[in-house]
């Protein structure tokens, strides 16, 4: 495939640029693996050296070589990846079944439980109860917090799941959720909808990396709004009670940086965390009123890619409550083992290094598997929330994740790689030829990396790329960029106002702004893109220094 050839060509140019950092022996070894197209070896390049005793530039280089292939969907074999996803799904269900039996036994026989575990479980129960508080204030806020998304549901594909479409259809939900759905409609003055009782979600797979797919479930349309209401309320409580802001990953990233310098913090990552939160883990730890609410909107059965079966986990990815549930459980675990300075974002856990043995013991009891390849509590390296640090230096690689065949994908690929490669080196020459051969549009620095190939604003003005005298938008800076071609449709339906009311006036997470949907118009999703004149808005952040060099390299007359 052309896309695969592009990845190999970029990697070859990058290896040439980094020859001195790699050393002759490593350079020849990696070049041989590249010529042989040995993906297994290329995707584990960082294992070739000991990170503790080698300079940061070498570690940075090896991580970037991995990133060219590791998550690249163009190298995946669908049949093999589906089988790997099926195997992982079934193993996680078996692990949850074992955990459920273990917790069943020890919940009744608390006197037989290890004293440390007994103490930590009690602390977790108290911590979760303090974060959630009484349930009645939440119930009063449900009408303001429920929301519909444009995601796929258990019975409809994403293309047929815009919010106004969902409102027109029969509502599917579990039996325990029926009173909530009917009460919500009555609250806003609507007749009770036609309801189909269903506790089944639909399991699908999406690309994860070149070896396997990721499992995700599409929930019944009547359950998801109430799941998202729980999610929003818990985010507010987590920030108020524990200082955990799930709209911002910077705290985790900063603590990981500090940990890479002085070793004071460890970063713990769990394998398949959302798929290993067992039913009895939630039943044991959460207060009864909250547990009953969560169960009312939980899908107990699955169908789809892996057949039909009953869940042993409490909820899957795709359930609007899952992310907050796992965050709350892991935050409570950190508190239980005595953490004073910690942060949790999903399954990314950061806490004091000396508490790692205690935390791992507690997590294993609850059935969680530590991802040893992504957990760091010794040495100079830490990784959390997508940021990689080595002794305080940011060495996060740029991943090539998909086929760069469309204009937006090509733009994103080039804009990402020029920031992590050597200025004026072989990679820059390759990317320059890539841009010129495909005639990709050049734009000034913008927030969106898919709109065009970015250069600094001064060079853009000098080249006439920014037009402030366009006949359609006098005195407004315009650029010709790649933008999605959407189709607007008029909606003449009173229930659209119902959705508009929710989105405009519901309570939101502090610091996170949302714009209300339009009252009578929406945009259907589209994968088509066009080049057109659009307004240029100066980005809020500073222009990266490499854009000045890149503009000189790209626009230089031969």
C-alpha positions, 0 to 999 in steps of 0.5 A, a space after each residue: 500500500 502507498 500508505 505503508 510505503 510512506 511510513 517506511 520512507 519517513 522512517 528511513 529518512 528519520 533514521 538517516 537524521 538520527 544516525 549519530 544519536 543511535 550509534 553505528 551498531 544500533 543504526 545498522 540493526 534498525 536499518 536492517 529491520 526496516 529493509 526486512 520490514 520486521 514490524 515486531 522488531 520495529 514496534 519494540 525498538 525501545 527495548 533495545 537499550 536500558 533507558 536508565 543508562 542511556 542519554 535522552 536523545 537515544 530514548 527519544 529516537 527509539 520511541 519515535 521509530 516505534 511510533 511510526 508503526 505501533 498504532 498505524 492502522 494501515 498495517 493491521 490485519 482485520 482478521 487477526 486483530 478481531 481475533 485478538 480483541 475477541 480473546 482479550 474480551 473473553 479473558 477479561 470477562 473470565 477475570 471478572 467472573 473470578 473477581 466476583 466469586 472472590 469478592 462474594 466470599 470475602 464480603 461475607 467472610 470479612 474476618 478471613 480477609 487480609 487485615 491490610 486489605 480489610 482496612 483499605 476496602 473500608 477506607 475505599 467505601 468511605 472515600 467513595 461515599 464522601 465524594 458522591 454524597 447523598 443521592 437526592 441532590 443529584 436526582 433533582 439535577 437530572 433534568 438539567 444534566 441529561 443530554 443526547 449525543 450523536 454517537 451510535 446506539 444499540 439499535 442504530 448506526 452513528 449515521 442515524 444517531 443525531 440527537 433530533 433523530 433519536 428523539 423521533 424514535 422508540 426509546 430503548 432502555 432497561 426495565 428499571 430505567 422506564 420510570 426515569 424515562 417517563 418522568 423526564 418526558 413528563 417533566 418537560 410536558 411531553 407524552 410518555 414515549 413508546 418504550 422497548 424494554 432492553 438490557 442489551 448493548 451492541 459490542 463493536 470493535 475499533 482500531 487500537 494498534 497494528 496487533 489488535 482492535 479495541 472493544 466498545 459497546 453501543 448503549 440503548 438510546 434511553 440509558 445513555 442520557 442518564 449515564 451521562 448525567 451521572 458522569 457530569 455530576 461525579 466529575 463535579 464532585 471529584 473536583 470539589 472533594 479530591 481536586 481531580 479535574 477530568 476536563 484537564 490532564 495537565 496535573 497528571 502530566 506535570 506530576 509525571 514530569 516531576 517524577 521523572 526528575 526526582 523519582 518522587 511520583 510513580 505512574 501506574 497504568 492498568 491493562 484493560 481497566 474499563 473491562 475489568 471493573 467487575 460487578 461485585 467491585 462496584 456492588 461492594 464499594 458504592 453506597 446502595 442508593 447510588 448502586 441502584 441508580 447505576 444498575 438501572 441504566 446498566 446493560 447486563 447483556 451484550 450482543 454483536 461482534 463476539 456473539 451473545 452473553 451476560 456481562 461479568 463486568 459492571 459496565 463496558 467502554 461506551 457506557 457513559 458512567 464507565 470513565 467516572 466509575 474507574 476514576 473514582 475507584 482508583 482515586 479511592 484506592 490511592 486514598 485508602 493506601 495513604 496517598 497524600 499527593 496523587 492524581 487519577 485520570 481514568 486508569 492513569 494513576 500517579 501517587 508517591 513512589 513508596 506507596 506503589 507496593 500497597 496500591 498494587 496489592 489492593 488493585 490485584 485483590 480487586 481483579 485489576 491487571 497492572 500494565 507493566 509496559 506502561 507503569 514506571 516507578 523506578 528509573 528516569 522515565 515517566 508517562 501519563 496522559 499521553 506525555 512521555 518524560 525522561 529526566 524532565 525532558 519531554 520526549 513524546 513521539 508523534 504516532 502515525 495512526 491511520 492511512 494518510 490518503 485524504 487531504 486532512 490526514 496528509 496535512 496532519 501527518 506533515 504538521 505533526 512530524 516537522 515538530 519532532 524531526 531535525 530541521 533541514 534534515 532528510 526527513 524535512 526534505 522528504 516532507 517538503 517533496 511530499 507537500 509539493 508533489 501532492 499540492 497540499 495547501 499552505 496556511 498560517 499557524 492555526 489550531 487545527 492541524 488538518 486545515 493545511 501545511 502550517 508556516 509562520 504568519 509573517 511568511 504567510 503574509 509575504 507569500 500572499 497566503 493571507 488575504 485581508 481584501 477578499 471581496 466576500 469578507 472585506 478587512 477580515 483575514 482569509 485563508 484558503 484551507 481544507 474544511 469539511 463539507 457538511 450538509 445542513 438540514 432544517 428540522 421542523 420538530 417541537 422536540 428539537 426545542 426539548 434538546 435545545 433546552 437541555 444543552 443550553 441551560 443544563 449545569 456544566 462541569 466548571 471550566 468547560 464551555 459548551 455551545 447550545 445546539 441550533 434551534 432549527 438547523 443541524 449538520 449531518 456528518 460528512 467525510 468529504 472535504 473541500 478547499 475554500 476561503 475561511 476566516 483566519 483566527 490567530 491561535 491563542 498560543 505562541 507560534 512554534 519556533 520550528 515553523 519559522 525554519 520550516 517556512 524558509 525550507 518549504 518556500 525557498 526558491 531552488 
